[in-house]
Amino acid sequence: MSENFCIQRFIEDEEGLTVVEYVVGAGALALAMGSFFGAFDDILVAEISSIFSG
């Protein structure tokens, strides 16, 4: 009974998780950006080059 209570308290506790949540969010954002820039690398380079070349 007390083991279930400890697990329930751990799940419901929202303090102290903010750092972990930020790290997971930053990792997901970095992965998404890496995937985006990896997929559209040639297109982005061509567009940026055309902007700066006039």
C-alpha positions as CSV (number, residue, x, y, z in Angstrom):
1,M,0.0,0.0,0.0
2,S,2.7,2.5,0.9
3,E,4.7,1.6,-2.2
4,N,1.7,2.5,-4.4
5,F,1.4,5.8,-2.5
6,C,5.0,6.6,-3.1
7,I,4.7,5.9,-6.8
8,Q,1.6,8.0,-7.0
9,R,3.2,10.9,-5.1
10,F,6.2,10.7,-7.5
11,I,4.0,10.8,-10.6
12,E,1.9,13.7,-9.3
13,D,5.0,15.7,-8.1
14,E,5.6,18.6,-10.5
15,E,8.5,20.3,-8.7
16,G,12.0,19.5,-9.8
17,L,11.0,18.2,-13.2
18,T,11.3,21.6,-14.9
19,V,15.0,21.1,-15.7
20,V,14.4,17.6,-17.1
21,E,11.5,18.9,-19.2
22,Y,13.6,21.8,-20.5
23,V,16.4,19.4,-21.5
24,V,14.0,17.0,-23.2
25,G,12.3,19.9,-25.0
26,A,15.7,21.4,-26.1
27,G,16.8,18.0,-27.4
28,A,13.5,17.6,-29.3
29,L,13.9,21.1,-30.8
30,A,17.5,20.4,-31.8
31,L,16.5,17.1,-33.4
32,A,13.6,18.8,-35.3
33,M,15.9,21.6,-36.5
34,G,18.6,19.2,-37.6
35,S,16.1,17.1,-39.5
36,F,14.6,20.2,-41.2
37,F,17.9,21.7,-42.2
38,G,19.2,18.3,-43.3
39,A,16.2,17.7,-45.5
40,F,16.2,21.2,-47.1
41,D,19.9,21.9,-47.1
42,D,20.4,22.4,-50.8
43,I,17.3,24.5,-51.2
44,L,18.2,26.7,-48.3
45,V,21.7,27.3,-49.5
46,A,20.5,28.1,-53.0
47,E,17.9,30.6,-51.7
48,I,20.3,32.3,-49.3
49,S,23.0,32.5,-52.1
50,S,20.5,34.1,-54.5
51,I,19.5,36.6,-51.9
52,F,23.1,37.7,-51.2
53,S,24.3,37.6,-54.8
54,G,21.7,40.1,-55.9
